């Protein structure tokens, strides 16, 4: 069906696909396949239905919730060979791409003409457009430009029965229900996107990036609200704590003061006229909140270096810990001082450390719980601490996911924010798209019977376990 070199089935080869960026959860597929067209994907899905096999789409595997794991075995459909830019319409500011295209590569392709693709997850040098669609990914510039769904106009989708359909189109308004909006963020449970029509934007005339340094975390938290209260809408407002600053400076030397308790990275973009006045107001807000130092990047080189520190923070944690779990919760901005204090208390109470680097402007937290998987019991304590943090986010009026999705990691936390009626309604919507449940099973919804699911996710042993190489998730 796919030709030579497009199917993996040897146990050692399948190990490469046993987890995503959240290595606490692992599961082995029976096959990994590499289609190069929508027709290939359709044929694979029809074969899976005929043989009663579950299937799940996978991009670069940078996800952080276990969303692309083959929880019940079956077929992993890797879309990494479907990575072309099919069309660019500069006049209408639209591009049509395949799902395996790396996020940043689209901006590179249109950059010479003065355009870019706005959604910018921190993993944008590796993550794919298809994966961004699955989780409705955001990024530092979400504050001004919104998340992936705000930039997707239409999709070609292989439905769970193998039919190929279009949801939405190439215009910003389409007739009927917003099915493209329903599909984006469905975490691969509604079908497999094979073409994506996205908006591209004109690059702003001017960009200013400001670094504010604080002696206390609560001062940095207060500065976030002070900036927004002045009526400003920066493109991004990011926060980095002391542990993260130390890791970043050890790795990259980006110019963050090592002795700072926290730093804010704020960015303005737009028309050149009036930009300096807006910068002055942000500087004022930070100083009024207790910043000991505020400086603006002198040139593009310094600006890129500051952003390198922020976007490479997750990799830099490798210098201070052999492993970490990235949490993803959302809270009201005004609750930042209280929640950050409680996060530190919760993690310390489990005998662990935490580094915080997150999208402060829209309250999207990313506590990184550091641990050593070689020490007995540490993984269990990480999971317990993570659950407490998610419950905390819900209790202050927030959400259990901002951009990483629910996947396997947070399925049992859904009742923190949704009622039984909410969950049943979502089940009904899922069944409308995916009546057999074979498309990415075991994700999003609680596994306990009391929460409306049939039962716990089945784990299918694989022959590789006989060699002692696989770990049950």
C-alpha positions in Angstrom: 0.0 0.0 0.0 2.8 2.5 1.0 5.8 1.0 -0.8 9.2 -0.1 0.6 10.6 1.6 3.7 7.3 3.0 4.9 6.4 0.5 7.6 8.1 -0.3 10.9 7.3 -3.4 12.9 10.5 -4.5 14.5 10.4 -4.1 18.3 13.6 -2.1 18.4 12.4 0.3 15.8 9.0 0.8 17.5 10.8 1.9 20.7 11.5 5.3 19.0 7.8 6.0 19.0 6.9 4.7 22.5 6.6 8.2 24.0 6.3 11.9 23.2 8.0 14.7 25.1 6.3 13.5 28.3 8.4 10.3 29.0 6.4 9.3 32.1 3.9 7.6 29.7 5.0 4.9 27.3 3.2 2.5 25.0 4.2 0.5 22.0 2.5 0.3 18.6 2.2 -2.8 16.5 3.1 -0.8 13.4 4.4 2.7 12.5 3.6 3.8 9.0 4.8 6.8 6.9 2.1 7.9 4.4 2.9 10.7 1.8 -0.7 11.6 0.7 -4.2 11.9 2.0 -5.1 8.8 -0.1 -2.4 6.9 1.8 -3.9 8.0 5.1 -7.4 7.0 4.0 -6.3 3.6 2.9 -4.5 3.0 6.2 -7.5 4.1 8.2 -9.8 1.8 6.2 -7.4 -1.1 6.7 -7.3 -0.4 10.5 -11.1 -0.4 10.6 -11.2 -3.7 8.6 -8.8 -5.4 11.0 -10.2 -3.8 14.1 -7.0 -2.0 15.0 -6.8 1.4 16.8 -4.8 4.1 15.1 -3.2 7.5 16.1 -1.6 10.3 14.1 1.8 11.5 15.1 3.9 14.5 14.1 7.3 15.3 15.6 6.5 13.8 19.0 7.2 17.1 20.9 3.8 16.9 22.7 3.8 17.0 26.4 0.6 15.1 27.5 1.0 11.7 25.9 -1.5 12.6 23.3 0.1 10.7 20.3 0.9 7.5 22.2 -0.7 4.3 20.9 -2.5 3.6 24.2 -4.1 0.4 23.0 -1.5 -0.6 20.4 -2.4 -0.7 16.8 -1.0 1.7 14.1 0.9 5.0 14.6 0.5 7.1 11.4 3.6 9.3 11.3 3.0 12.4 9.1 6.6 13.6 9.0 6.9 12.8 5.3 3.9 14.9 4.5 5.8 18.2 5.1 5.4 20.3 2.0 4.1 23.8 1.5 1.5 23.3 -1.3 0.4 26.9 -1.9 1.2 30.5 -0.8 -1.2 33.2 -1.7 0.5 36.5 -0.5 -2.3 38.7 -1.9 -4.9 37.0 0.4 -2.4 36.1 3.1 -3.1 32.4 3.0 -0.9 29.3 2.8 -1.8 25.6 2.3 0.5 23.2 4.0 0.8 19.5 4.9 0.6 18.5 8.6 4.2 17.4 8.9 5.6 20.8 8.1 7.7 22.1 11.0 6.1 25.3 12.4 9.1 27.6 12.0 9.7 26.4 8.4 6.6 28.2 7.2 7.8 31.5 8.6 11.2 30.9 7.0 9.5 30.2 3.6 7.4 33.4 3.6 9.9 35.6 5.5 11.7 36.8 2.4 8.5 38.4 1.3 7.9 40.1 4.7 5.4 37.6 6.1 5.3 35.1 9.0 3.1 32.5 10.7 2.1 33.8 14.1 1.6 30.8 16.4 5.0 30.2 18.0 5.2 27.3 20.5 8.6 27.2 22.3 9.3 24.0 20.3 8.6 25.7 17.0 11.9 24.6 15.6 10.8 21.0 15.8 7.0 20.8 16.3 4.7 20.4 13.3 1.6 22.3 12.2 -0.4 19.1 12.5 0.6 18.7 16.1 -0.2 22.3 16.8 -3.7 21.7 15.4 -4.2 18.7 17.6 -3.5 20.6 20.8 -4.6 24.1 19.6 -1.1 25.2 20.6 -0.2 28.7 21.6 3.2 30.2 22.4 4.7 33.4 23.8 2.8 35.6 21.4 -0.6 34.2 22.2 -1.4 37.3 24.3 -1.8 39.4 21.2 -2.2 37.0 18.3 -4.2 34.1 19.8 -3.7 30.4 19.5 -3.6 28.0 16.5 -7.4 28.0 16.0 -7.3 31.8 15.3 -5.0 31.1 12.3 -6.5 28.0 10.7 -9.1 28.6 8.0 -9.8 25.1 6.7 -8.5 21.5 6.8 -8.6 18.5 4.6 -9.3 15.6 7.0 -9.4 11.9 6.8 -12.3 10.9 9.0 -12.2 7.9 11.3 -14.0 5.8 8.7 -11.5 6.7 6.0 -13.5 9.3 4.1 -11.7 12.5 3.0 -13.6 15.7 3.7 -12.9 19.5 3.9 -13.8 21.4 7.0 -13.9 25.2 6.5 -12.1 26.7 3.5 -9.7 29.4 2.4 -11.8 32.4 3.5 -12.1 33.9 7.0 -15.9 33.3 7.0 -17.5 30.1 5.9 -21.1 28.9 5.7 -22.6 26.6 8.3 -21.2 25.3 11.5 -17.5 26.1 12.3 -16.4 22.5 12.0 -12.8 23.5 11.5 -12.9 25.2 14.9 -14.4 22.1 16.4 -11.6 19.9 14.9 -8.7 22.1 16.1 -7.9 21.1 19.6 -9.6 17.7 19.4 -6.3 16.0 20.0 -6.4 13.6 17.1 -9.7 12.0 18.3 -11.8 13.4 15.4 -9.7 12.3 12.5 -6.4 13.0 10.7 -5.6 16.4 9.1 -3.8 16.0 5.8 -3.9 19.5 4.4 -4.2 22.8 6.4 -5.1 26.2 5.2 -3.6 28.9 7.5 -3.3 32.6 7.7 0.0 34.3 7.2 0.6 37.8 8.6 2.7 40.8 7.5 5.7 41.4 9.7 5.3 44.4 12.0 7.1 47.6 11.2 8.8 47.7 14.6 9.6 45.3 17.5 10.9 46.2 21.0 11.9 43.7 23.6 12.2 44.6 27.2 13.8 42.7 30.1 12.8 43.6 33.6 14.6 42.1 36.6 13.1 41.6 40.1 14.3 40.7 43.6 11.0 38.9 44.4 8.7 36.7 42.3 5.6 38.5 43.7 7.0 41.8 42.3 7.3 40.3 38.8 3.8 38.9 39.1 2.4 42.3 40.1 4.2 43.9 37.1 2.2 41.6 34.7 -1.1 43.0 36.0 0.3 46.5 36.1 1.2 46.4 32.4 -2.2 45.2 31.3 -4.0 47.6 33.6 -2.3 50.5 31.7 -4.3 49.4 28.6 -1.3 48.0 26.8 -1.5 44.7 24.9 2.1 43.5 24.4 2.7 40.8 21.9 4.2 38.7 24.7 4.9 38.9 28.4 7.0 35.9 29.7 8.3 35.1 33.2 11.4 33.2 34.2 12.3 32.3 37.7 15.8 32.0 39.4 16.3 28.3 38.9 15.5 28.6 35.2 17.7 31.7 34.8 20.7 29.7 36.2 20.1 26.8 33.8 19.7 29.2 30.8 22.8 31.1 31.6 24.9 28.0 32.1 23.7 26.7 28.8 23.6 29.8 26.6 24.8 32.9 28.4 21.8 35.0 27.3 22.4 37.9 29.6 19.9 37.3 32.4 21.2 38.3 35.9 21.9 35.1 37.8 21.0 36.6 41.2 17.5 37.7 40.1 14.5 36.0 41.7 12.5 36.5 38.5 12.7 38.2 35.1 10.0 39.4 32.8 10.5 39.4 29.0 8.0 41.8 27.4 7.7 42.4 23.7 5.8 45.1 21.8 5.3 45.1 18.0 3.3 47.1 15.5 3.6 50.6 14.0 6.9 52.4 14.6 5.1 55.6 15.4 4.2 55.6 19.1 6.3 52.5 19.9 8.8 54.4 22.2 5.9 55.8 24.2 4.5 52.3 24.8 7.9 51.1 25.9 8.1 53.9 28.4 4.8 52.9 29.9 5.9 49.3 30.3 9.2 50.4 31.9 7.2 52.6 34.3 4.8 49.7 35.2 7.8 47.4 35.9 9.6 50.0 38.0 6.4 50.9 39.9 6.2 47.1 40.7 9.7 47.0 42.2 11.9 46.1 39.3 15.6 46.7 40.1 16.6 46.9 36.5 14.7 47.4 33.2 16.4 47.5 29.8 15.5 47.3 26.2 17.3 45.2 23.7 19.7 47.4 21.8 19.5 45.6 18.5 18.2 42.5 16.8 21.1 40.3 18.0 20.5 41.1 21.6 16.8 40.6 21.2 17.2 37.2 19.6 19.6 36.2 22.5 17.0 37.2 25.1 14.4 35.1 23.3 16.8 32.2 22.9 17.0 32.1 26.7 13.3 31.9 27.0 12.6 29.4 24.1 15.5 27.1 25.0 14.7 27.0 28.8 13.2 23.5 28.6 16.4 22.1 27.1 18.5 24.0 29.6 16.9 22.1 32.5 19.0 19.1 31.5 21.9 20.9 33.2 20.2 20.9 36.6 18.2 17.7 36.5 18.2 14.3 34.6 14.4 14.6 34.0 11.5 16.9 34.4 7.7 16.9 33.8 6.2 20.1 32.3 2.9 21.1 33.7 0.4 23.2 31.7 -2.3 25.1 33.6 -4.1 28.4 33.2 -5.0 30.9 35.9 -6.3 34.5 36.1 -3.4 36.9 36.0 -4.3 38.4 39.3 -3.8 35.1 41.0 -0.2 34.7 39.9 1.5 35.6 43.2 -0.7 33.2 45.2 -0.5 30.3 42.8 3.2 30.5 42.2 3.8 30.5 46.0 1.5 27.5 46.3 3.2 25.7 43.4 6.6 26.0 45.2 5.0 24.8 48.4 3.4 21.8 46.8 6.5 20.7 45.0 8.7 21.2 48.0 6.2 19.2 50.1 6.9 16.2 47.8 10.7 16.6 48.2 11.2 17.9 44.7 12.3 21.1 42.9 10.4 23.2 40.4 11.5 25.7 37.7 8.9 28.1 36.4 9.0 29.6 32.8 5.7 30.6 31.4 3.3 32.9 29.5 2.6 35.3 32.2 0.6 37.7 30.1 -2.3 35.2 29.6 -1.8 33.3 32.9 -0.6 30.1 31.2 1.7 28.4 33.7 4.4 25.9 33.0 5.8 24.6 36.3 8.7 22.1 35.5 8.9 19.5 38.2 12.5 18.2 38.3 13.2 14.6 39.3 15.5 11.7 38.9 13.8 8.6 37.4 16.6 6.4 38.8 15.5 7.1 42.4 12.7 4.8 43.6 9.4 6.6 44.2 10.3 9.9 42.6 8.1 9.5 39.5 5.1 8.7 41.7 5.8 11.9 43.7 6.0 13.9 40.5 2.6 12.7 39.4 1.1 13.4 42.8 2.5 17.0 42.8 1.3 17.5 39.3 -2.3 16.5 40.2 -2.3 19.0 43.2 -1.1 21.8 40.9 -3.9 21.1 38.4 -6.5 21.1 41.2 -5.0 24.4 42.4 -5.4 25.9 38.9 -9.1 24.8 38.8 -9.8 26.1 42.3 -8.7 29.6 41.5 -11.0 29.7 38.4 -8.5 28.5 35.8 -8.1 25.5 33.5 -6.0 22.3 33.5 -4.6 23.0 30.0 -3.6 26.1 28.1 -1.8 24.5 25.1 -0.4 21.1 25.8 -3.7 19.3 25.7 -5.2 16.7 28.0 -3.9 13.5 26.3 -3.2 10.7 28.8 -1.6 12.9 31.4 -4.6 14.9 32.5 -7.6 12.7 31.5 -8.5 11.9 35.1 -8.3 15.6 36.0 -11.2 16.6 33.7 -13.8 16.5 36.5 -11.8 19.3 38.2 -13.4 21.7 35.7 -16.2 19.8 33.9 -19.5 18.3 35.3 -20.8 14.9 34.4 -23.2 16.6 32.0 -20.3 18.5 30.3 -18.3 15.3 29.8 -21.3 13.4 28.4 -21.9 16.1 25.9 -18.3 16.0 24.8 -18.6 12.2 24.5 -21.6 12.6 22.2 -19.6 15.0 20.0 -16.7 12.6 19.9 -19.0 9.7 18.9 -20.4 11.8 16.1 -16.9 12.1 14.5 -15.4 8.8 15.9 -18.3 6.3 16.5 -16.0 3.2 16.8 -13.5 4.9 19.1 -10.6 3.5 17.2 -9.2 7.0 16.4 -6.7 7.8 19.2 -8.5 5.9 21.9 -7.9 6.3 25.7 -7.3 10.1 25.5 -8.9 13.2 27.0 -11.7 11.5 29.0 -11.5 10.1 32.5 -10.8 6.3 32.6 -12.9 5.7 35.7 -16.4 4.3 35.0 -18.0 6.9 37.3 -16.8 9.5 34.9 -18.6 8.1 31.9 -15.9 6.0 30.3 -16.3 2.3 29.7 -13.3 1.4 31.8 -9.5 1.9 32.2 -7.3 2.2 29.1 -6.3 -1.3 28.0 -2.6 -2.0 27.9 -1.5 -4.4 25.2 1.8 -6.2 26.0 4.2 -6.3 23.1 6.8 -9.0 22.4 9.6 -6.5 23.1 8.7 -6.7 26.8 10.2 -10.2 26.8 13.6 -8.4 26.4 12.9 -6.1 29.3 13.0 -3.0 27.2 9.5 -1.7 27.5 7.9 0.1 30.4 4.3 -0.1 31.1 2.8 3.3 31.3 
